[in-house]
């Protein structure tokens, strides 16, 4: 494989930078980031774009007076890194979630193209992606393979 598609990124470092950028872009929202001391290296650059898209969705679609987005990275094992994006927004429309389960789309789903980007970036990385409702908001979970030397 070529060097470009094996670019290794530290999720812990990249997400700190990402949250700084989001705090500048969305001063009314609150962002909370939890990362381990582990750099959590992954080989798929698309994973960072997928996380960025999920965080942006969580802010843009949040109608709360006090929007909060929590981002947590966990090194589940030597092989896997888990990323959770939680928000206190209105939840994700059912048809958007259905798209992820069936893998099919139609024109009515085009309003949330971001989900497709996340879905395919995570799939391409050999990972998994799921969405669930929380008591107040939604949770987007990504699991991606950790970079192995």
WOJORA-V288535 format. One record per backbone hydrogen bond with DSSP energy under -1.0 kcal/mol. CO is the residue of the C=O (numbers start at 1). NH is the residue of the N-H. E is the energy in kcal/mol with one decimal. If there is no record, write none. Layout:
BEGIN
[[CO:NH:E] [CO:NH:E]]
END
This chain:
BEGIN
[[9:42:-2.5] [10:14:-2.8] [11:15:-2.8] [12:16:-1.2] [13:17:-1.9] [14:18:-2.4] [15:19:-2.6] [16:20:-1.9] [17:21:-2.2] [18:22:-2.5] [19:23:-2.5] [20:24:-1.5] [21:25:-2.1] [22:26:-2.9] [26:29:-1.7] [30:69:-2.7] [32:71:-3.5] [34:73:-3.1] [39:12:-1.8] [40:11:-2.2] [41:147:-3.3] [42:9:-2.9] [44:47:-1.2] [45:48:-1.2] [45:49:-1.0] [46:50:-2.3] [47:51:-2.2] [48:52:-2.6] [49:53:-2.5] [50:54:-2.2] [51:55:-2.6] [52:56:-2.6] [53:57:-2.6] [54:58:-2.1] [55:59:-1.6] [56:60:-3.1] [57:61:-2.3] [59:62:-1.5] [67:30:-2.9] [68:88:-1.2] [69:32:-2.5] [70:86:-2.9] [71:34:-2.8] [72:84:-2.7] [74:76:-1.2] [74:82:-3.1] [79:146:-3.2] [80:77:-1.6] [81:144:-2.8] [82:74:-2.7] [83:142:-3.0] [84:72:-2.5] [85:140:-2.7] [86:70:-3.1] [93:96:-1.1] [93:97:-1.4] [94:98:-2.5] [95:99:-1.5] [97:101:-1.2] [98:102:-2.6] [99:103:-2.1] [106:109:-2.2] [107:110:-1.7] [109:112:-1.7] [112:115:-1.5] [113:117:-1.8] [114:118:-2.5] [115:119:-2.9] [116:120:-2.9] [117:121:-2.4] [118:122:-2.6] [119:123:-2.3] [120:124:-2.8] [121:125:-1.4] [122:127:-3.0] [123:126:-1.7] [128:143:-2.7] [130:141:-3.2] [132:139:-3.1] [137:134:-2.5] [138:87:-2.1] [139:132:-2.7] [140:85:-2.8] [141:130:-2.6] [142:83:-3.3] [143:128:-2.5] [144:81:-2.7]]
END
